[in-house]
Amino acid sequence: MEQIIHTPQDLTYLSWSKIRNSSGTAGSFLKSQEDTADGRIYYKLSDYDSYHGIVGHESVNEIIADRLLTILDIPHLSYQLIHADILVDNKPIRTWLCASRNFRKRGESKVALDSFYDSNKLPDESPLDFCIRYGWAEYIHQMLLVDYLILNRDRHGANIEVLINRYRKTVRLAPLFDHGVSFYCRSLDDTSLAKEDPMADKPVQCFVGSRSAWDNLHLIPQGQYPRVRPLKETDRAVLLADLEDAVSSYRLERTWEMIWRRWQAYENLRNQG
């Protein structure tokens, strides 16, 4: 699958529904889907304002996060970035959106982790301890690392999904997905972006942790840091390739700065023991 489609595609036939941003930040997100001969495709737009149109950069964030997880060799949902013409409230918009495909296997149903936890937890068992009991410690540790590197604000209990096959009696966590509300997602232009501190520990949602992405890293026991491929400075080119038409080069540079500096901070933490 071609990861970035630069030639504008006609997607004006899609219908969009508004999903209020669950992290509590301003704005709303629009989603759509279609069934094709190759399966169902899910589409997402960046932050949408009914007056200004699409103002966010979440679709590009999704692609950068996708590439980062590929480099780190962490299982995740793959996304495609598409330049497209769409209609929202009967208004034509040319924008960049992202698309993904269904990650469920045949016979699997999905349930949000928070709902699964509420139905199956032991008395006084925390979400983190619950996940460890189910054998998902490595997954959770990888997630906490990624969410720190990209400053993911939106890892609520429905952004981690449990996949259940009742016939085969299997239960697994879905590949990591939905990383758009990350990086400098609330800075909509380069002027506001210039004021951002890439190491700022801004409030985040994390169902299995706290409101601090940095503190959540400390939930990983010493000696149990996730097995990932180390990030290198040369990975910058791969992360940012072919995105200059979608966002400013300054935003791309600041995004890499955040990832690299946070990786170095994580490495320092990991090596303390």
Phi and psi in degrees as GROMACS dihedral restraints (atoms count N, CA, C in turn):
[ dihedral_restraints ]
;  ai    aj    ak    al  type     phi  dphi    fc
    3     4     5     6     1   -67.7    20    10
    4     5     6     7     1   122.9    20    10
    6     7     8     9     1   -74.3    20    10
    7     8     9    10     1   -33.2    20    10
    9    10    11    12     1  -126.1    20    10
   10    11    12    13     1   126.2    20    10
   12    13    14    15     1  -109.1    20    10
   13    14    15    16     1   108.3    20    10
   15    16    17    18     1   -83.0    20    10
   16    17    18    19     1   -33.1    20    10
   18    19    20    21     1   -70.6    20    10
   19    20    21    22     1   123.6    20    10
   21    22    23    24     1   -55.7    20    10
   22    23    24    25     1   130.4    20    10
   24    25    26    27     1  -102.6    20    10
   25    26    27    28     1   146.8    20    10
   27    28    29    30     1   -86.8    20    10
   28    29    30    31     1   101.4    20    10
   30    31    32    33     1  -116.9    20    10
   31    32    33    34     1    28.9    20    10
   33    34    35    36     1   -69.2    20    10
   34    35    36    37     1   -11.8    20    10
   36    37    38    39     1   -80.1    20    10
   37    38    39    40     1   -12.4    20    10
   39    40    41    42     1   -75.5    20    10
   40    41    42    43     1   145.7    20    10
   42    43    44    45     1  -105.0    20    10
   43    44    45    46     1   139.7    20    10
   45    46    47    48     1  -116.3    20    10
   46    47    48    49     1   136.3    20    10
   48    49    50    51     1  -114.0    20    10
   49    50    51    52     1   145.4    20    10
   51    52    53    54     1   -90.1    20    10
   52    53    54    55     1   132.1    20    10
   54    55    56    57     1  -119.3    20    10
   55    56    57    58     1   112.8    20    10
   57    58    59    60     1   -61.7    20    10
   58    59    60    61     1   136.3    20    10
   60    61    62    63     1   -62.3    20    10
   61    62    63    64     1   114.8    20    10
   63    64    65    66     1   -73.8    20    10
   64    65    66    67     1   -10.7    20    10
   66    67    68    69     1   -80.5    20    10
   67    68    69    70     1    -5.2    20    10
   69    70    71    72     1    92.0    20    10
   70    71    72    73     1    -3.2    20    10
   72    73    74    75     1   -81.8    20    10
   73    74    75    76     1   167.6    20    10
   75    76    77    78     1   -69.8    20    10
   76    77    78    79     1   158.3    20    10
   78    79    80    81     1    99.5    20    10
   79    80    81    82     1   178.2    20    10
   81    82    83    84     1  -145.2    20    10
   82    83    84    85     1   161.1    20    10
   84    85    86    87     1  -120.3    20    10
   85    86    87    88     1   144.4    20    10
   87    88    89    90     1  -112.0    20    10
   88    89    90    91     1   137.2    20    10
   90    91    92    93     1  -130.2    20    10
   91    92    93    94     1   154.6    20    10
   93    94    95    96     1  -150.4    20    10
   94    95    96    97     1   172.2    20    10
   96    97    98    99     1  -157.2    20    10
   97    98    99   100     1   158.2    20    10
   99   100   101   102     1  -148.5    20    10
  100   101   102   103     1   150.0    20    10
  102   103   104   105     1   -98.4    20    10
  103   104   105   106     1   127.3    20    10
  105   106   107   108     1  -121.6    20    10
  106   107   108   109     1   175.6    20    10
  108   109   110   111     1   -63.4    20    10
  109   110   111   112     1   -23.7    20    10
  111   112   113   114     1   -96.9    20    10
  112   113   114   115     1     7.2    20    10
  114   115   116   117     1   115.5    20    10
  115   116   117   118     1   178.6    20    10
  117   118   119   120     1   -79.2    20    10
  118   119   120   121     1   138.4    20    10
  120   121   122   123     1  -115.0    20    10
  121   122   123   124     1   133.2    20    10
  123   124   125   126     1  -107.3    20    10
  124   125   126   127     1   133.5    20    10
  126   127   128   129     1  -116.4    20    10
  127   128   129   130     1   145.0    20    10
  129   130   131   132     1  -135.6    20    10
  130   131   132   133     1   141.7    20    10
  132   133   134   135     1  -102.5    20    10
  133   134   135   136     1   161.8    20    10
  135   136   137   138     1   -74.2    20    10
  136   137   138   139     1   176.4    20    10
  138   139   140   141     1   -50.7    20    10
  139   140   141   142     1   129.8    20    10
  141   142   143   144     1  -117.2    20    10
  142   143   144   145     1   136.8    20    10
  144   145   146   147     1  -122.6    20    10
  145   146   147   148     1   129.8    20    10
  147   148   149   150     1   -63.0    20    10
  148   149   150   151     1   -21.5    20    10
  150   151   152   153     1   -94.4    20    10
  151   152   153   154     1   -48.2    20    10
  153   154   155   156     1   -88.6    20    10
  154   155   156   157     1   -14.2    20    10
  156   157   158   159     1    90.6    20    10
  157   158   159   160     1  -146.1    20    10
  159   160   161   162     1   -85.3    20    10
  160   161   162   163     1   119.0    20    10
  162   163   164   165     1  -115.2    20    10
  163   164   165   166     1   -15.5    20    10
  165   166   167   168     1   -93.0    20    10
  166   167   168   169     1  -178.1    20    10
  168   169   170   171     1  -128.9    20    10
  169   170   171   172     1    22.4    20    10
  171   172   173   174     1   -62.9    20    10
  172   173   174   175     1   -31.8    20    10
  174   175   176   177     1   -65.1    20    10
  175   176   177   178     1   -39.3    20    10
  177   178   179   180     1   -69.8    20    10
  178   179   180   181     1   -40.9    20    10
  180   181   182   183     1   -54.6    20    10
  181   182   183   184     1   -39.6    20    10
  183   184   185   186     1   -62.0    20    10
  184   185   186   187     1   -40.1    20    10
  186   187   188   189     1   -69.4    20    10
  187   188   189   190     1   -42.2    20    10
  189   190   191   192     1   -64.1    20    10
  190   191   192   193     1   -41.9    20    10
  192   193   194   195     1   -64.2    20    10
  193   194   195   196     1   -40.6    20    10
  195   196   197   198     1   -55.8    20    10
  196   197   198   199     1   -48.4    20    10
  198   199   200   201     1   -65.5    20    10
  199   200   201   202     1   -38.5    20    10
  201   202   203   204     1   -63.1    20    10
  202   203   204   205     1   -44.9    20    10
  204   205   206   207     1   -65.7    20    10
  205   206   207   208     1   -32.9    20    10
  207   208   209   210     1   -64.2    20    10
  208   209   210   211     1   -44.6    20    10
  210   211   212   213     1   -62.1    20    10
  211   212   213   214     1   -42.6    20    10
  213   214   215   216     1   -75.8    20    10
  214   215   216   217     1    -9.4    20    10
  216   217   218   219     1    63.9    20    10
  217   218   219   220     1    48.3    20    10
  219   220   221   222     1  -111.6    20    10
  220   221   222   223     1   126.0    20    10
  222   223   224   225     1   -57.1    20    10
  223   224   225   226     1   136.3    20    10
  225   226   227   228     1  -162.7    20    10
  226   227   228   229     1   166.7    20    10
  228   229   230   231     1   -78.7    20    10
  229   230   231   232     1   134.4    20    10
  231   232   233   234     1   -89.7    20    10
  232   233   234   235     1   145.3    20    10
  234   235   236   237     1  -122.4    20    10
  235   236   237   238     1   158.0    20    10
  237   238   239   240     1  -122.8    20    10
  238   239   240   241     1   136.3    20    10
  240   241   242   243     1  -101.0    20    10
  241   242   243   244     1   125.0    20    10
  243   244   245   246     1  -125.6    20    10
  244   245   246   247     1   128.9    20    10
  246   247   248   249     1   -83.1    20    10
  247   248   249   250     1   122.9    20    10
  249   250   251   252     1  -148.7    20    10
  250   251   252   253     1   154.5    20    10
  252   253   254   255     1   -97.6    20    10
  253   254   255   256     1   128.9    20    10
  255   256   257   258     1  -134.2    20    10
  256   257   258   259     1   170.5    20    10
  258   259   260   261     1  -122.6    20    10
  259   260   261   262     1   126.0    20    10
  261   262   263   264     1  -128.9    20    10
  262   263   264   265     1   122.7    20    10
  264   265   266   267     1    53.5    20    10
  265   266   267   268     1    39.3    20    10
  267   268   269   270     1    65.0    20    10
  268   269   270   271     1    15.3    20    10
  270   271   272   273     1  -105.8    20    10
  271   272   273   274     1   129.7    20    10
  273   274   275   276     1   -74.1    20    10
  274   275   276   277     1   135.2    20    10
  276   277   278   279     1  -136.6    20    10
  277   278   279   280     1   133.6    20    10
  279   280   281   282     1  -104.1    20    10
  280   281   282   283     1   125.6    20    10
  282   283   284   285     1  -152.0    20    10
  283   284   285   286     1   179.2    20    10
  285   286   287   288     1  -107.8    20    10
  286   287   288   289     1   127.9    20    10
  288   289   290   291     1  -129.6    20    10
  289   290   291   292     1   166.7    20    10
  291   292   293   294     1  -119.5    20    10
  292   293   294   295     1   151.8    20    10
  294   295   296   297     1  -131.2    20    10
  295   296   297   298     1   149.9    20    10
  297   298   299   300     1  -147.4    20    10
  298   299   300   301     1   167.7    20    10
  300   301   302   303     1  -116.2    20    10
  301   302   303   304     1   165.4    20    10
  303   304   305   306     1   -63.4    20    10
  304   305   306   307     1   129.4    20    10
  306   307   308   309     1   -98.6    20    10
  307   308   309   310     1     1.0    20    10
  309   310   311   312     1   -78.9    20    10
  310   311   312   313     1   142.5    20    10
  312   313   314   315     1   -85.6    20    10
  313   314   315   316     1   162.6    20    10
  315   316   317   318     1   -55.8    20    10
  316   317   318   319     1   131.6    20    10
  318   319   320   321     1    89.5    20    10
  319   320   321   322     1    -2.7    20    10
  321   322   323   324     1   -94.0    20    10
  322   323   324   325     1   142.2    20    10
  324   325   326   327     1  -115.3    20    10
  325   326   327   328     1   159.5    20    10
  327   328   329   330     1  -118.1    20    10
  328   329   330   331     1   150.2    20    10
  330   331   332   333     1  -146.1    20    10
  331   332   333   334     1   143.0    20    10
  333   334   335   336     1   -63.8    20    10
  334   335   336   337     1   144.0    20    10
  336   337   338   339     1   -59.6    20    10
  337   338   339   340     1   -38.4    20    10
  339   340   341   342     1   -63.3    20    10
  340   341   342   343     1   -37.0    20    10
  342   343   344   345     1   -70.2    20    10
  343   344   345   346     1   -41.2    20    10
  345   346   347   348     1   -63.4    20    10
  346   347   348   349     1   -39.9    20    10
  348   349   350   351     1   -62.8    20    10
  349   350   351   352     1   -47.1    20    10
  351   352   353   354     1   -60.1    20    10
  352   353   354   355     1   -32.2    20    10
  354   355   356   357     1   -84.7    20    10
  355   356   357   358     1   -20.2    20    10
  357   358   359   360     1  -128.1    20    10
  358   359   360   361     1     2.3    20    10
  360   361   362   363     1   -72.7    20    10
  361   362   363   364     1   155.4    20    10
  363   364   365   366     1   -85.3    20    10
  364   365   366   367     1   162.7    20    10
  366   367   368   369     1   -56.3    20    10
  367   368   369   370     1   129.7    20    10
  369   370   371   372     1    63.3    20    10
  370   371   372   373     1    17.9    20    10
  372   373   374   375     1   -84.2    20    10
  373   374   375   376     1   126.8    20    10
  375   376   377   378     1   -75.0    20    10
  376   377   378   379     1   159.1    20    10
  378   379   380   381     1   -56.3    20    10
  379   380   381   382     1   -38.5    20    10
  381   382   383   384     1   -65.2    20    10
  382   383   384   385     1   -47.7    20    10
  384   385   386   387     1   -63.8    20    10
  385   386   387   388     1   -34.1    20    10
  387   388   389   390     1   -60.8    20    10
  388   389   390   391     1   -46.7    20    10
  390   391   392   393     1   -65.2    20    10
  391   392   393   394     1   -38.4    20    10
  393   394   395   396     1   -64.3    20    10
  394   395   396   397     1   -41.1    20    10
  396   397   398   399     1   -62.3    20    10
  397   398   399   400     1   -33.2    20    10
  399   400   401   402     1   -82.6    20    10
  400   401   402   403     1     0.4    20    10
  402   403   404   405     1    85.9    20    10
  403   404   405   406     1    22.0    20    10
  405   406   407   408     1  -105.6    20    10
  406   407   408   409     1    20.7    20    10
  408   409   410   411     1   -60.1    20    10
  409   410   411   412     1   -46.5    20    10
  411   412   413   414     1   -60.1    20    10
  412   413   414   415     1   -43.3    20    10
  414   415   416   417     1   -58.9    20    10
  415   416   417   418     1   -49.1    20    10
  417   418   419   420     1   -64.0    20    10
  418   419   420   421     1   -40.5    20    10
  420   421   422   423     1   -64.0    20    10
  421   422   423   424     1   -40.6    20    10
  423   424   425   426     1   -62.2    20    10
  424   425   426   427     1   -43.1    20    10
  426   427   428   429     1   -61.8    20    10
  427   428   429   430     1   -44.5    20    10
  429   430   431   432     1   -63.4    20    10
  430   431   432   433     1   -37.5    20    10
  432   433   434   435     1   -64.9    20    10
  433   434   435   436     1   -50.8    20    10
  435   436   437   438     1   -59.6    20    10
  436   437   438   439     1   -45.0    20    10
  438   439   440   441     1   -66.1    20    10
  439   440   441   442     1   -27.1    20    10
  441   442   443   444     1   -73.0    20    10
  442   443   444   445     1   -45.3    20    10
  444   445   446   447     1   -61.5    20    10
  445   446   447   448     1   -36.7    20    10
  447   448   449   450     1  -104.0    20    10
  448   449   450   451     1     0.6    20    10
  450   451   452   453     1    52.1    20    10
  451   452   453   454     1    55.4    20    10
  453   454   455   456     1   -70.5    20    10
  454   455   456   457     1   121.0    20    10
  456   457   458   459     1   -90.3    20    10
  457   458   459   460     1    -4.6    20    10
  459   460   461   462     1  -132.6    20    10
  460   461   462   463     1    45.3    20    10
  462   463   464   465     1   -95.6    20    10
  463   464   465   466     1    58.3    20    10
  465   466   467   468     1   -75.1    20    10
  466   467   468   469     1   177.2    20    10
  468   469   470   471     1   -67.3    20    10
  469   470   471   472     1   -16.0    20    10
  471   472   473   474     1   -95.1    20    10
  472   473   474   475     1    -8.0    20    10
  474   475   476   477     1   -93.3    20    10
  475   476   477   478     1    14.1    20    10
  477   478   479   480     1  -129.9    20    10
  478   479   480   481     1   120.9    20    10
  480   481   482   483     1  -114.5    20    10
  481   482   483   484     1   142.0    20    10
  483   484   485   486     1  -100.1    20    10
  484   485   486   487     1   129.9    20    10
  486   487   488   489     1  -107.7    20    10
  487   488   489   490     1   123.8    20    10
  489   490   491   492     1  -120.4    20    10
  490   491   492   493     1   127.9    20    10
  492   493   494   495     1  -111.2    20    10
  493   494   495   496     1   103.0    20    10
  495   496   497   498     1   -72.2    20    10
  496   497   498   499     1   -23.8    20    10
  498   499   500   501     1   -77.4    20    10
  499   500   501   502     1   -41.3    20    10
  501   502   503   504     1   -90.3    20    10
  502   503   504   505     1    -5.9    20    10
  504   505   506   507     1    57.4    20    10
  505   506   507   508     1    48.0    20    10
  507   508   509   510     1  -115.4    20    10
  508   509   510   511     1   146.4    20    10
  510   511   512   513     1  -135.6    20    10
  511   512   513   514     1   126.7    20    10
  513   514   515   516     1  -145.0    20    10
  514   515   516   517     1   162.4    20    10
  516   517   518   519     1   -90.2    20    10
  517   518   519   520     1   141.4    20    10
  519   520   521   522     1   -66.5    20    10
  520   521   522   523     1   154.2    20    10
  522   523   524   525     1   -54.6    20    10
  523   524   525   526     1   148.0    20    10
  525   526   527   528     1   -55.0    20    10
  526   527   528   529     1   137.5    20    10
  528   529   530   531     1  -150.2    20    10
  529   530   531   532     1   168.9    20    10
  531   532   533   534     1    64.2    20    10
  532   533   534   535     1    77.8    20    10
  534   535   536   537     1  -118.3    20    10
  535   536   537   538     1    19.0    20    10
  537   538   539   540     1   -69.0    20    10
  538   539   540   541     1   -37.1    20    10
  540   541   542   543     1   -83.6    20    10
  541   542   543   544     1    74.4    20    10
  543   544   545   546     1  -151.1    20    10
  544   545   546   547     1  -175.5    20    10
  546   547   548   549     1    52.6    20    10
  547   548   549   550     1  -128.3    20    10
  549   550   551   552     1  -103.7    20    10
  550   551   552   553     1    51.8    20    10
  552   553   554   555     1   -65.5    20    10
  553   554   555   556     1   -22.5    20    10
  555   556   557   558     1   -93.2    20    10
  556   557   558   559     1    -6.1    20    10
  558   559   560   561     1   -95.6    20    10
  559   560   561   562     1   107.1    20    10
  561   562   563   564     1   -87.5    20    10
  562   563   564   565     1   -13.5    20    10
  564   565   566   567     1  -140.6    20    10
  565   566   567   568     1   170.5    20    10
  567   568   569   570     1   -67.1    20    10
  568   569   570   571     1   -27.9    20    10
  570   571   572   573     1   -64.9    20    10
  571   572   573   574     1   -48.8    20    10
  573   574   575   576     1   -70.6    20    10
  574   575   576   577     1   -31.6    20    10
  576   577   578   579     1   -63.3    20    10
  577   578   579   580     1   -34.1    20    10
  579   580   581   582     1   -64.4    20    10
  580   581   582   583     1   -21.3    20    10
  582   583   584   585     1   -88.4    20    10
  583   584   585   586     1    -4.5    20    10
  585   586   587   588     1   -80.7    20    10
  586   587   588   589     1   142.8    20    10
  588   589   590   591     1  -101.1    20    10
  589   590   591   592     1   116.7    20    10
  591   592   593   594     1   -64.0    20    10
  592   593   594   595     1   -17.3    20    10
  594   595   596   597     1  -100.9    20    10
  595   596   597   598     1     3.5    20    10
  597   598   599   600     1   -61.0    20    10
  598   599   600   601     1   133.7    20    10
  600   601   602   603     1   -94.8    20    10
  601   602   603   604     1    76.5    20    10
  603   604   605   606     1   -76.6    20    10
  604   605   606   607     1   154.3    20    10
  606   607   608   609     1   -58.6    20    10
  607   608   609   610     1   135.8    20    10
  609   610   611   612     1  -128.4    20    10
  610   611   612   613     1   161.4    20    10
  612   613   614   615     1   -97.9    20    10
  613   614   615   616     1   130.4    20    10
  615   616   617   618     1  -147.3    20    10
  616   617   618   619     1   108.4    20    10
  618   619   620   621     1   -59.9    20    10
  619   620   621   622     1   -34.8    20    10
  621   622   623   624     1   -97.1    20    10
  622   623   624   625     1     0.3    20    10
  624   625   626   627     1  -136.4    20    10
  625   626   627   628     1  -144.1    20    10
  627   628   629   630     1  -112.4    20    10
  628   629   630   631     1  -169.9    20    10
  630   631   632   633     1   -83.8    20    10
  631   632   633   634     1     1.7    20    10
  633   634   635   636     1  -115.9    20    10
  634   635   636   637     1   118.4    20    10
  636   637   638   639     1   -64.6    20    10
  637   638   639   640     1   -33.6    20    10
  639   640   641   642     1   -69.1    20    10
  640   641   642   643     1   -45.6    20    10
  642   643   644   645     1   -62.5    20    10
  643   644   645   646     1   -33.0    20    10
  645   646   647   648     1   -66.2    20    10
  646   647   648   649     1   -28.4    20    10
  648   649   650   651     1   -60.8    20    10
  649   650   651   652     1   -33.6    20    10
  651   652   653   654     1   -75.2    20    10
  652   653   654   655     1    -4.7    20    10
  654   655   656   657     1   -75.2    20    10
  655   656   657   658     1   -16.1    20    10
  657   658   659   660     1   -81.3    20    10
  658   659   660   661     1   118.8    20    10
  660   661   662   663     1   -62.5    20    10
  661   662   663   664     1   146.0    20    10
  663   664   665   666     1   -56.6    20    10
  664   665   666   667     1   132.0    20    10
  666   667   668   669     1    90.2    20    10
  667   668   669   670     1    -5.3    20    10
  669   670   671   672     1  -118.0    20    10
  670   671   672   673     1    23.3    20    10
  672   673   674   675     1   -62.8    20    10
  673   674   675   676     1   143.7    20    10
  675   676   677   678     1   -62.2    20    10
  676   677   678   679     1   146.5    20    10
  678   679   680   681     1   -82.3    20    10
  679   680   681   682     1   101.5    20    10
  681   682   683   684     1  -130.0    20    10
  682   683   684   685     1   159.7    20    10
  684   685   686   687     1   -73.7    20    10
  685   686   687   688     1   129.0    20    10
  687   688   689   690     1   -61.5    20    10
  688   689   690   691     1   139.1    20    10
  690   691   692   693     1   -75.2    20    10
  691   692   693   694     1   141.9    20    10
  693   694   695   696     1  -125.3    20    10
  694   695   696   697     1   156.2    20    10
  696   697   698   699     1   -59.8    20    10
  697   698   699   700     1   -31.3    20    10
  699   700   701   702     1   -68.4    20    10
  700   701   702   703     1   -14.1    20    10
  702   703   704   705     1   -72.4    20    10
  703   704   705   706     1   -13.5    20    10
  705   706   707   708     1   -53.2    20    10
  706   707   708   709     1   -45.4    20    10
  708   709   710   711     1   -61.9    20    10
  709   710   711   712     1   -38.4    20    10
  711   712   713   714     1   -69.5    20    10
  712   713   714   715     1   -42.0    20    10
  714   715   716   717     1   -64.2    20    10
  715   716   717   718     1   -36.8    20    10
  717   718   719   720     1  -104.1    20    10
  718   719   720   721     1     0.5    20    10
  720   721   722   723     1   -59.1    20    10
  721   722   723   724     1   133.4    20    10
  723   724   725   726     1    63.6    20    10
  724   725   726   727     1    26.2    20    10
  726   727   728   729     1  -107.2    20    10
  727   728   729   730     1     1.7    20    10
  729   730   731   732     1   -65.0    20    10
  730   731   732   733     1   -25.9    20    10
  732   733   734   735     1   -77.2    20    10
  733   734   735   736     1   -19.8    20    10
  735   736   737   738     1   -92.6    20    10
  736   737   738   739     1   -36.8    20    10
  738   739   740   741     1  -141.1    20    10
  739   740   741   742     1   169.4    20    10
  741   742   743   744     1   -70.2    20    10
  742   743   744   745     1   152.7    20    10
  744   745   746   747     1   -63.3    20    10
  745   746   747   748     1   -30.7    20    10
  747   748   749   750     1   -65.0    20    10
  748   749   750   751     1   -42.2    20    10
  750   751   752   753     1   -63.3    20    10
  751   752   753   754     1   -40.0    20    10
  753   754   755   756     1   -62.8    20    10
  754   755   756   757     1   -43.0    20    10
  756   757   758   759     1   -64.2    20    10
  757   758   759   760     1   -42.4    20    10
  759   760   761   762     1   -67.0    20    10
  760   761   762   763     1   -34.3    20    10
  762   763   764   765     1   -65.8    20    10
  763   764   765   766     1   -44.0    20    10
  765   766   767   768     1   -63.3    20    10
  766   767   768   769     1   -39.7    20    10
  768   769   770   771     1   -57.1    20    10
  769   770   771   772     1   -44.0    20    10
  771   772   773   774     1   -62.0    20    10
  772   773   774   775     1   -49.7    20    10
  774   775   776   777     1   -60.0    20    10
  775   776   777   778     1   -47.5    20    10
  777   778   779   780     1   -68.6    20    10
  778   779   780   781     1   -44.2    20    10
  780   781   782   783     1   -67.0    20    10
  781   782   783   784     1   -37.3    20    10
  783   784   785   786     1   -71.2    20    10
  784   785   786   787     1   -35.0    20    10
  786   787   788   789     1   -61.6    20    10
  787   788   789   790     1   -43.2    20    10
  789   790   791   792     1   -62.6    20    10
  790   791   792   793     1   -39.6    20    10
  792   793   794   795     1   -64.4    20    10
  793   794   795   796     1   -40.3    20    10
  795   796   797   798     1   -64.3    20    10
  796   797   798   799     1   -42.5    20    10
  798   799   800   801     1   -62.0    20    10
  799   800   801   802     1   -40.2    20    10
  801   802   803   804     1   -62.6    20    10
  802   803   804   805     1   -42.7    20    10
  804   805   806   807     1   -63.7    20    10
  805   806   807   808     1   -44.6    20    10
  807   808   809   810     1   -64.5    20    10
  808   809   810   811     1   -33.5    20    10
  810   811   812   813     1   -86.5    20    10
  811   812   813   814     1    -4.3    20    10
  813   814   815   816     1   -64.4    20    10
  814   815   816   817     1   -28.9    20    10
